[in-house]
Amino acid sequence: MSDHVDILGAEYAIVIRSEADDKKLEYCDGYCDWTVKLIAVKKQEREDDSLHDLALMEKQVLRHEIVHAFLLESGLGHNTIYGGAWAVNEELVDWIALQGPKIYAAWQEAGALC
């Protein structure tokens, strides 16, 4: 996993942290702070009944937070409250993050990439 990503020309740092290192991660699996260009992902630790593929979970959270970063860097996250806050809607962001690899694969298969 890289420690930086380019989001529309802005360089975001990517960090994997434990809850002990970042109190913001007590109540979420990750966050995007556009004010300091940071994407933080909670280091997943296996518990008895938890997920088995923790690396997959961390990648999914990273994709989700990258989607947030794109929307925020586009200016779409700040003024969508008047339209139902669609650009910061967690379900929409999750859908894009989950389906993004499949959409990319379909574009690639169809020869639609530039």
Order of alpha helices (4+ residues) and beta strands (2+ residues): beta-beta-beta-beta-alpha-alpha
